[in-house]
Amino acid sequence: MRRHPFLDFHRTAEAAGYPALLIVSLFALGLVVTPVLLLALTRAVWTLVLAVLGIVAALALLAGELWAALAGADEPGTPPR
């Protein structure tokens, strides 16, 4: 069965003592803020498209990480990593 990449990242980061959800949230914030700043500076149509795509990508990224954070890591039969 194919593993979920967010689940691997989340378990590895949490095992190392890093808050994985916070790291992904900050990255998603950067995905949203950077194009919006560029939009404010240039006011070009392509930056508006880039900003909207950044918002969609950030939402998808956060949804994947939230799924990994809430995944059944405590289910019986799941080996600890």
TISEDREN-230474 format. One record per residue (C-alpha): y, z, x. Coordinates in Angstrom, 1 decimal, always signed. Each point is the difference from the previous one (the first is absolute). Layout:
<nodes>
<north Y; up Z; east X> .
...
</nodes>
This chain:
<nodes>
<north +0.0; up +0.0; east +0.0> .
<north +3.5; up -0.9; east +1.3> .
<north +2.2; up +3.0; east +0.8> .
<north +3.6; up +0.3; east -1.2> .
<north +2.4; up -0.3; east +3.0> .
<north +2.4; up +2.5; east -1.5> .
<north -2.8; up +2.6; east -0.4> .
<north -0.9; up -0.5; east +3.7> .
<north +3.6; up +0.4; east +1.1> .
<north +0.6; up +3.0; east -2.3> .
<north -3.1; up +1.9; east +1.2> .
<north +0.7; up -0.7; east +3.7> .
<north +3.7; up +1.1; east -0.3> .
<north -0.9; up +3.1; east -1.9> .
<north -2.7; up +0.9; east +2.4> .
<north +2.5; up -0.3; east +2.9> .
<north +2.4; up +2.3; east -1.9> .
<north +2.5; up -2.6; east -1.1> .
<north +1.2; up -0.3; east -3.6> .
<north -1.2; up -3.5; east -0.8> .
<north +1.8; up -0.3; east -3.4> .
<north +3.3; up +0.9; east +1.6> .
<north -0.5; up -2.6; east +2.8> .
<north -0.7; up -2.7; east -2.5> .
<north +2.8; up +1.1; east -2.3> .
<north +2.5; up -0.3; east +2.9> .
<north -1.3; up -3.4; east +0.9> .
<north +0.3; up -1.1; east -3.6> .
<north +3.6; up +1.3; east -0.1> .
<north +0.8; up -2.1; east +3.1> .
<north -1.5; up -3.0; east -1.8> .
<north +2.4; up +0.5; east -2.9> .
<north +3.2; up +1.2; east +1.8> .
<north +0.1; up -2.7; east +2.8> .
<north +0.2; up -3.0; east -2.4> .
<north +2.4; up +1.7; east -2.3> .
<north +2.3; up +0.8; east +3.0> .
<north -0.3; up -3.7; east +1.0> .
<north +0.8; up -1.0; east -3.5> .
<north +3.1; up +2.2; east +0.0> .
<north +1.2; up -1.5; east +3.3> .
<north -0.7; up -3.7; east -0.7> .
<north -0.1; up -0.4; east -3.8> .
<north -2.3; up -3.0; east +0.3> .
<north -2.6; up -0.9; east -2.6> .
<north -2.8; up +0.0; east +2.5> .
<north +0.7; up +3.6; east +0.8> .
<north -0.3; up +0.9; east -3.7> .
<north -3.4; up -1.7; east -0.1> .
<north -0.9; up +1.9; east +3.2> .
<north +1.1; up +3.3; east -1.6> .
<north -2.0; up -0.5; east -3.1> .
<north -3.1; up -0.9; east +2.0> .
<north +0.6; up +3.1; east +2.1> .
<north +0.0; up +2.1; east -3.1> .
<north -3.2; up -1.5; east -1.3> .
<north -1.7; up +0.4; east +3.5> .
<north +1.2; up +3.6; east +0.2> .
<north -1.4; up +0.8; east -3.5> .
<north -3.4; up -1.6; east +0.9> .
<north -0.1; up +1.9; east +3.3> .
<north +0.8; up +3.3; east -1.7> .
<north -2.6; up -0.7; east -2.7> .
<north -2.7; up -0.6; east +2.6> .
<north +0.8; up +3.1; east +1.9> .
<north +0.2; up +2.2; east -3.1> .
<north -3.4; up -1.3; east -1.0> .
<north -1.3; up +1.0; east +3.5> .
<north +1.7; up +3.4; east -0.2> .
<north -1.6; up +0.7; east -3.4> .
<north -3.4; up -1.6; east +0.8> .
<north -3.0; up +2.2; east -0.4> .
<north -0.3; up +1.3; east +3.6> .
<north -1.5; up +3.2; east -1.3> .
<north -2.8; up -1.8; east -1.9> .
<north -3.5; up +1.2; east +0.8> .
<north -1.8; up -2.4; east +2.3> .
<north +3.2; up -1.1; east +1.7> .
<north -0.5; up +0.6; east +3.8> .
<north +3.0; up +1.6; east +1.7> .
<north +1.8; up -2.2; east +2.5> .
</nodes>
